Amino acid sequence: MPAGCLLCYITDRTAFPGNESERRARLLEKIAEAARAGIDYIQLREKDLPPRELEIFAREALSAIRESRRLTRDRSPLNPALLINSRTEVAVAVGADGVHLRSDDVTPSDVRNIWDQCGGGALAREPVIGVSCHTPEEVSRAEQNGSNFAVFAPVFEKQNAPRHPPTGLAQLREACRAKIPILALGGVTLANARLCLEAGASGIAGIRLFQANNIAEVIRQLGSR
């Protein structure tokens, strides 16, 4: 697997056992682990949280990332980039690196306008914007609207998701004709990740792939670092 493969850990605290407090604590540990391992993007996807609770948790996530980088003496400006799911105002408020959008969400151009209006310009950097896409046409639209990358899903069949049929490698290959990086998501495992990259994907996104395993070991087996 080629060096430079982009990796995105998508969070889901509800997959952890225990009460809400225990789940949040476990997720913060996993975020810190991802930061130490060298993940490129962490998408905070806790979309059931009300805005204020999401903001509080996002601040805790950012603190966990910064502490992990301090301990590993990581001085790179975006490693990993913390992306808040859909809520630009929360991303600006906590000083996150950007947002991740649904395919039917506001456009990347809208995000940049909101970013500036909410004071994101004071962060002295442009937001990183990813978009979830399910067809090559959505990828094309995301590219035209100025997204930094797209996550294409589901490539393979997902457990417990019969209503979301896989797009397959042929559709992924077509989506990867775009000039922005495409990350493959959905049923991607260590066994089939290489097929996604051979189809043209720039990297891999995942929830269970990273959250249910030792992230450093996953990255080692992917051979992307």
C-alpha positions as CSV (number, residue, x, y, z in Angstrom):
1,M,0.0,0.0,0.0
2,P,1.5,3.3,-1.0
3,A,3.0,5.8,1.5
4,G,1.0,8.9,1.9
5,C,-2.4,7.1,2.0
6,L,-4.8,9.5,3.7
7,L,-6.6,8.1,6.8
8,C,-9.7,9.4,8.4
9,Y,-11.1,8.1,11.8
10,I,-14.9,8.8,12.0
11,T,-16.0,8.7,15.6
12,D,-19.0,7.0,17.1
13,R,-19.1,7.0,20.9
14,T,-22.4,5.0,20.9
15,A,-20.5,1.9,19.8
16,F,-18.7,1.8,23.1
17,P,-20.2,0.0,26.1
18,G,-21.2,1.7,29.3
19,N,-23.1,4.9,30.3
20,E,-22.8,8.2,28.5
21,S,-19.9,9.4,30.7
22,E,-18.0,6.2,30.1
23,R,-18.6,6.3,26.4
24,R,-17.3,9.9,26.1
25,A,-14.2,9.1,28.2
26,R,-13.5,6.0,26.0
27,L,-13.9,8.1,22.8
28,L,-11.5,10.8,24.1
29,E,-9.0,8.0,24.7
30,K,-9.4,6.7,21.2
31,I,-9.1,10.2,19.7
32,A,-5.8,10.6,21.6
33,E,-4.7,7.2,20.3
34,A,-5.5,8.3,16.8
35,A,-3.5,11.5,17.2
36,R,-0.5,9.6,18.5
37,A,-0.7,7.1,15.7
38,G,-0.6,9.8,13.0
39,I,-4.2,9.8,11.6
40,D,-4.7,12.6,9.0
41,Y,-8.3,13.5,9.9
42,I,-10.6,12.9,12.8
43,Q,-14.2,13.5,12.0
44,L,-16.2,14.2,15.2
45,R,-19.5,12.7,14.1
46,E,-21.4,12.8,17.3
47,K,-24.4,14.2,15.5
48,D,-27.0,13.4,18.2
49,L,-25.3,15.9,20.6
50,P,-27.0,19.3,21.0
51,P,-24.8,22.2,19.8
52,R,-23.7,23.2,23.3
53,E,-22.8,19.7,24.4
54,L,-21.0,19.1,21.0
55,E,-19.0,22.3,21.6
56,I,-17.9,21.2,25.1
57,F,-17.0,17.7,23.8
58,A,-15.2,19.1,20.8
59,R,-13.0,21.3,23.1
60,E,-12.2,18.1,25.1
61,A,-11.3,16.3,21.8
62,L,-9.1,19.1,20.7
63,S,-7.3,19.2,24.1
64,A,-6.7,15.4,23.8
65,I,-5.2,15.9,20.3
66,R,-3.0,18.7,21.4
67,E,-1.7,16.9,24.4
68,S,-0.9,13.8,22.3
69,R,1.0,16.0,19.8
70,R,2.9,17.6,22.7
71,L,3.9,14.2,24.1
72,T,5.0,13.0,20.7
73,R,6.7,16.4,19.9
74,D,4.6,16.7,16.7
75,R,5.1,20.2,15.3
76,S,3.1,19.7,12.0
77,P,0.3,22.3,11.6
78,L,-2.5,19.8,10.8
79,N,-1.8,16.4,12.2
80,P,-4.5,15.3,12.7
81,A,-7.1,17.8,11.5
82,L,-10.2,17.8,13.7
83,L,-13.3,18.1,11.6
84,I,-16.7,18.8,13.2
85,N,-19.7,17.1,11.5
86,S,-21.8,19.8,9.7
87,R,-21.7,22.5,12.5
88,T,-19.4,25.2,11.2
89,E,-20.2,27.6,14.1
90,V,-19.0,24.9,16.6
91,A,-15.8,24.3,14.6
92,V,-15.0,28.0,14.7
93,A,-15.9,28.4,18.4
94,V,-13.5,25.6,19.5
95,G,-10.7,26.3,17.0
96,A,-11.1,23.1,15.0
97,D,-9.5,22.7,11.6
98,G,-12.7,22.4,9.6
99,V,-16.0,20.6,9.0
100,H,-17.3,17.5,7.3
101,L,-20.6,17.8,5.4
102,R,-23.4,15.5,4.2
103,S,-24.0,15.4,0.5
104,D,-27.2,17.4,1.0
105,D,-25.7,19.8,3.5
106,V,-24.7,23.4,2.9
107,T,-22.0,23.9,0.3
108,P,-18.3,24.3,1.0
109,S,-18.7,27.9,-0.2
110,D,-21.4,28.5,2.4
111,V,-19.1,27.0,5.0
112,R,-16.3,29.4,4.2
113,N,-18.7,32.4,4.4
114,I,-20.0,31.2,7.8
115,W,-16.4,30.5,8.9
116,D,-15.5,34.2,8.2
117,Q,-18.7,35.6,9.6
118,C,-18.2,33.6,12.9
119,G,-14.7,34.8,13.3
120,G,-12.8,31.9,11.7
121,G,-10.6,34.3,9.8
122,A,-8.9,35.0,13.1
123,L,-7.6,31.4,13.1
124,A,-5.4,32.5,10.2
125,R,-6.2,29.5,8.1
126,E,-8.8,28.3,5.7
127,P,-11.2,25.5,6.9
128,V,-10.6,22.0,5.8
129,I,-13.8,20.7,4.3
130,G,-14.8,17.2,3.5
131,V,-18.0,16.0,2.0
132,S,-19.8,12.6,2.2
133,C,-20.7,11.3,-1.3
134,H,-22.6,8.3,-2.5
135,T,-22.4,8.7,-6.3
136,P,-19.8,10.0,-8.8
137,E,-22.1,12.9,-9.5
138,E,-22.1,14.0,-5.9
139,V,-18.3,13.8,-5.9
140,S,-18.2,16.0,-9.0
141,R,-20.5,18.5,-7.3
142,A,-18.4,18.5,-4.2
143,E,-15.3,19.2,-6.3
144,Q,-17.0,22.0,-8.1
145,N,-18.1,23.6,-4.9
146,G,-14.6,23.7,-3.5
147,S,-14.4,20.8,-1.0
148,N,-10.9,19.7,0.0
149,F,-11.7,16.0,-0.2
150,A,-14.7,13.6,-0.5
151,V,-15.5,10.4,1.4
152,F,-17.2,7.9,-1.0
153,A,-19.5,5.3,0.6
154,P,-20.4,2.6,1.1
155,V,-17.9,0.8,-1.2
156,F,-18.5,-2.6,0.3
157,E,-21.5,-4.2,2.1
158,K,-21.8,-3.0,5.6
159,Q,-22.9,-5.0,8.6
160,N,-26.4,-4.2,9.9
161,A,-27.1,-1.8,7.0
162,P,-29.2,-3.7,4.4
163,R,-30.9,-0.6,3.2
164,H,-27.6,0.9,2.0
165,P,-26.4,-1.3,-0.9
166,P,-22.7,-1.1,-1.7
167,T,-21.6,1.2,-4.5
168,G,-18.8,-1.2,-5.5
169,L,-15.3,-0.7,-6.9
170,A,-16.5,0.4,-10.4
171,Q,-18.4,3.4,-9.0
172,L,-15.4,4.2,-6.7
173,R,-13.1,4.1,-9.7
174,E,-15.4,6.5,-11.6
175,A,-15.6,8.8,-8.5
176,C,-11.8,8.9,-8.3
177,R,-11.6,10.7,-11.6
178,A,-12.2,13.8,-9.6
179,K,-9.2,16.1,-9.0
180,I,-9.8,16.1,-5.2
181,P,-8.7,13.2,-2.9
182,I,-11.3,10.5,-2.5
183,L,-11.4,8.4,0.7
184,A,-13.1,5.0,0.5
185,L,-15.6,4.2,3.3
186,G,-18.1,1.4,4.1
187,G,-17.1,-2.2,4.8
188,V,-13.4,-1.4,4.2
189,T,-11.1,-3.8,6.1
190,L,-7.4,-4.5,6.1
191,A,-8.1,-7.3,3.6
192,N,-9.8,-5.2,1.0
193,A,-8.3,-1.7,1.5
194,R,-5.8,-2.3,-1.2
195,L,-8.6,-2.8,-3.8
196,C,-9.8,0.7,-3.0
197,L,-6.4,2.2,-3.5
198,E,-6.0,0.3,-6.8
199,A,-9.3,1.8,-7.9
200,G,-7.8,5.2,-7.4
201,A,-8.8,6.2,-3.8
202,S,-6.4,8.5,-2.1
203,G,-7.1,6.9,1.3
204,I,-9.4,5.1,3.7
205,A,-12.0,6.4,6.1
206,G,-13.6,4.2,8.8
207,I,-15.4,4.0,12.0
208,R,-15.0,0.3,13.1
209,L,-11.7,-0.2,11.3
210,F,-10.0,2.3,13.7
211,Q,-12.3,2.4,16.7
212,A,-12.4,-1.4,17.3
213,N,-8.7,-2.0,16.7
214,N,-5.3,-0.7,17.8
215,I,-4.9,2.2,15.5
216,A,-1.1,2.1,15.3
217,E,-1.3,-1.5,14.3
218,V,-4.0,-0.8,11.7
219,I,-1.8,1.9,10.2
220,R,1.2,-0.5,10.3
221,Q,-0.7,-3.2,8.4
222,L,-2.0,-0.7,5.9
223,G,1.6,0.3,5.3
224,S,0.6,3.9,4.9
225,R,3.3,5.4,7.2
